[in-house]
Every structure is written in C-alpha cells, then in structure tokens.
Amino acid sequence: MTSDPRAMFALDLGAASASAAIIGEIDGRRRLLAAIAVPAGTHPDDLLAGLVNRFSAADPVLAAELGAG
C-alpha cells in the first residue's frame, strides 16, 4: 500500500474563466482524465463537484478505482 495519491485536481482560477482537471495514475503513468472550464466567479467547490460528477458518470468503474466516485 502506498500513501501516494492515485488522483489529484489541478485548478486555474483566472480573471475570465476557471478550469479544473482530474489527473490520475493509470498503469504507472499520470493521465489527464477529465477537464472542465466555466465562467470566472464560479465557486471552486462547485467547479470540482461538477467535474467529479461528469467523470463519475462517464467512467464509473475508473472513478471508483481512483476514489473519485
């Protein structure tokens, strides 16, 4: 068992837009698994919740394996 995270978020909260991504480890390599962009001013918690919901709906098995669903 390792303490290294298998998935993480990346956030960019800019002046015009906000974006988020889920980066996960698959077969020993980090991969971009999902991304979303919304207008600036969106609360980061809402941004991340929307991203996780979309990712979980698109690939529920992988989301569960990574602890995101």
N, C-alpha and C positions, 0 to 999 in steps of 0.2 A: 504494500500500500504506500502511496506517495502523498505528500502534502501539496504537491504542485497542482495548481488549478487545471482542470481539463477544458474549461471555457472561461472567457472573460469578455467584458464590454469595452468598447472604445467609444468615447463621446467627443463631439466637436460642437460646442455651443457658440456659434458665431453671431454676428450682428444681423444678418439677413435670414439665416436658416440654422437649424440644429440637426445634427445627424448622429446616428448611433450604429454600431455594428456588434455582432457577436463573432468572436474569434474562438475557434475550438480546436482541440488537438484530435486528429484522426490519423491513425496508423503512424503515430510518432511525429507527425508534421502539423504545424498550425495552419488552419484554413479559415478563410472568410466564409462564414456560414449564412449570415443574414445581414441586411443593412436597410436603413430607413432614413429618410430626410423629411423634415417638417418645417413650417414657418418658425422663425425666431419667436421666443416668448413661450413656447410650449414647455411645460414643467418637465425636467429631466426624468422624474419618476413615471410620468405618463408616456414619455417617449420610450423608455425602456420596457414598460409594461406592454405597449403596443408591439414592439419588436419581438419580445418573447412570445406573445400570443400568436403572431404571424409565423414565427419559426416553429412553434409547437404544432400549429395546425398543418404546416407544410410537411414536417417530418417528425411525427410524434415519437417514433422509436429512438431516433438520434437525440432528440431533445431530452427524453427520459434518461438515456445513457449519460448525457453530459450534465444532468441535474437541472435542466432548464425547462422542464415540462412536467 
